[in-house]
Amino acid sequence: MVKVQLMRLDSLAEREEIAASLGLHTGRGHCVTSWREISAPLFAAGLRIDASGEPLDPTNVPYHLIKNGCDVDLDEHSALPRQ
């Protein structure tokens, strides 16, 4: 149970980092259409990125773009708790 909660906290921090990168694009007047648009800054920030450029949560499931590419959330297949 402690391990899952630590992974949840890691995920919250990662989503904050991802949201900040997404916010830079939103500030330029558009949201991202794919993870590749922000994969370089996410990798530079130390996030795990798969071969297709998608950032991975602590359970190695890719995060999910929401709100037409303007925000991020856990994928429905992630084992992490939503709250």
C-alpha positions as CSV (number, residue, x, y, z in Angstrom):
1,M,0.0,0.0,0.0
2,V,2.8,2.4,0.8
3,K,4.5,1.6,-2.6
4,V,1.3,2.5,-4.4
5,Q,0.9,5.8,-2.5
6,L,4.5,6.7,-3.3
7,M,3.9,6.0,-7.0
8,R,0.7,8.1,-6.8
9,L,2.7,11.0,-5.4
10,D,5.4,10.6,-8.1
11,S,2.6,10.6,-10.7
12,L,1.1,13.8,-9.3
13,A,4.5,15.5,-9.6
14,E,5.0,14.2,-13.1
15,R,1.6,15.4,-14.1
16,E,2.4,18.9,-12.8
17,E,5.6,18.9,-14.9
18,I,3.7,17.7,-18.0
19,A,0.9,20.3,-17.4
20,A,3.5,23.1,-17.2
21,S,4.9,22.0,-20.6
22,L,1.4,21.8,-22.0
23,G,0.7,25.2,-20.7
24,L,3.6,26.7,-22.7
25,H,1.9,25.5,-25.9
26,T,-1.5,26.7,-24.7
27,G,0.1,30.1,-24.0
28,R,1.2,30.2,-27.6
29,G,-2.4,29.8,-28.7
30,H,-2.7,26.0,-29.3
31,C,-2.7,22.7,-27.5
32,V,-0.5,19.8,-28.5
33,T,-1.7,17.3,-31.1
34,S,0.8,14.6,-30.0
35,W,3.2,13.9,-27.2
36,R,6.1,14.3,-29.7
37,E,5.6,18.1,-29.5
38,I,6.7,18.2,-25.9
39,S,8.7,15.0,-25.5
40,A,12.1,16.8,-25.5
41,P,11.3,19.1,-22.6
42,L,9.7,16.2,-20.7
43,F,12.7,14.0,-21.2
44,A,15.0,16.9,-20.1
45,A,12.9,17.2,-16.9
46,G,13.7,13.5,-16.1
47,L,10.3,11.9,-17.0
48,R,10.3,8.5,-18.5
49,I,9.4,8.6,-22.2
50,D,8.6,5.6,-24.4
51,A,9.8,5.1,-28.0
52,S,6.8,7.0,-29.4
53,G,7.4,10.0,-27.2
54,E,4.7,9.3,-24.7
55,P,5.5,10.0,-21.0
56,L,5.0,7.0,-18.8
57,D,3.5,6.9,-15.3
58,P,5.2,5.1,-12.5
59,T,3.5,1.8,-13.6
60,N,4.9,2.3,-17.1
61,V,1.5,3.1,-18.6
62,P,1.5,6.2,-20.9
63,Y,-0.3,9.2,-19.6
64,H,-3.4,10.4,-21.5
65,L,-3.9,13.8,-23.1
66,I,-7.2,15.3,-22.3
67,K,-9.1,18.5,-23.1
68,N,-8.0,18.3,-26.8
69,G,-4.3,18.1,-25.8
70,C,-4.3,20.9,-23.3
71,D,-4.1,18.8,-20.1
72,V,-3.0,15.4,-18.9
73,D,-4.5,12.6,-16.8
74,L,-3.9,9.0,-15.9
75,D,-4.8,6.5,-18.6
76,E,-7.8,4.3,-17.8
77,H,-5.4,1.2,-17.7
78,S,-3.1,2.7,-15.1
79,A,-3.0,0.8,-11.8
80,L,-2.6,4.1,-9.9
81,P,-5.4,5.4,-7.7
82,R,-7.1,8.5,-9.2
83,Q,-7.2,10.4,-5.9
